[in-house]
Amino acid sequence: MDSESPAGPVELPVTDELDLHPFRPEELGRLVPAYLAECRTQGRREVRVIHGKGRGEVARSVHAILGRLDWVESFARATPAFGGHGATIVRLRPAQSGELR
């Protein structure tokens, strides 16, 4: 580990946008659900997930993850103004009172 690497996990600010570029593909299965769950806790209903265009592998992984989350109301590729094929817009169901993440 070099002297500029963080000593532990890095806290991400939770916003209505998640850029996956800094993450490894194997991190997505835990990262995406956890991030979206926190968005729901904060009352966010729509999140833009930026996965990039590339070969589409990350987008396919993200869509597979989203399809397994029952509290994802819907998801679709973003319009060109919001990233087109490089991003997905996720609509979240509101968190219910007392609901566990």
N, C-alpha and C positions, 0 to 999 in steps of 0.2 A: 504494500500500500504506500503510495507516495504522500508527501507532506500536504498536498492540496486536496486529497480525498476526504470526504466527510467521515467521521468516526462511526456513524450509525445511520439509521434510516433518515431520509430527508423528508420533512413535512411539506406537503403540497398545499398551497392555498386552494380551497374548493370554490370554484367559480362555475359559470355555465358553459365552460369550455375545457375539454381534456385533450391535450396534445400528446399523442402516443409516441412521437418521434424519439424522445430520450429513453424509451423503455425497450427492453428485449422482448421478443415475442412470447417467451415462456412466462413472463410476468403478467401478461394480459388476463389470464384466467382468474387471478385474484384481484388485480388492480381495477379492472373495469367494474365488476360488481361492487367492490368496496367504495369506489369513488361515486358511483351512481346512488348507492345507498345513502351516502353522506349528503349528496345533493337533495334526496328526498327528505332527509331529516331536517335540512335547512329550508324546506318548502319549495325547492326548485322543481319545476315541472318539465322544463325543456333544456337539454344539454347538447352541445355540439361536440362530437368526438372526432378529432382530426387524426386520421390514420395514414394519410398520404395516398398517392395514386399507385406508384410502383407497379408490381405485378398483381396486386389485388389480394395477396395472401393475408395481410394484416386485416384488411377490410372484411374478408370472408371469416376470419377468426372472430372479429368483433361482432359481426352479424350472428354468428353461431352462439356466442355468449349471450347476446341480447335476446335471442329467440328462446333461451332457457330461463330467462328471468320473468316470473309471472307478474311482477310489478312494473314491467316495461309495457306501456300501453301500445306504443307503435315506434317504428324506426324506419327511416328512408334516407337515401342519398341526399345530400344537401343540394340546394339550387346552386347554379354557377356563382351567384353573389356571395354565397357562404361556403365555398370550397368545392362545389361540384362532386366529382367522383373521389375526391381526396378527403371527404368528411361525411359523417352520418349525423343526422338530427334524430335525437332520441326523445320521445315523449314519455314521461314517467307518470304512473298513477300516484295520486296523493297518498302520503303515509297516513295510516289510520291511527287514532289515539291508542297508545299502548302497544302498537305493533313493534315487534322485534325486527332488527335488521337481519 
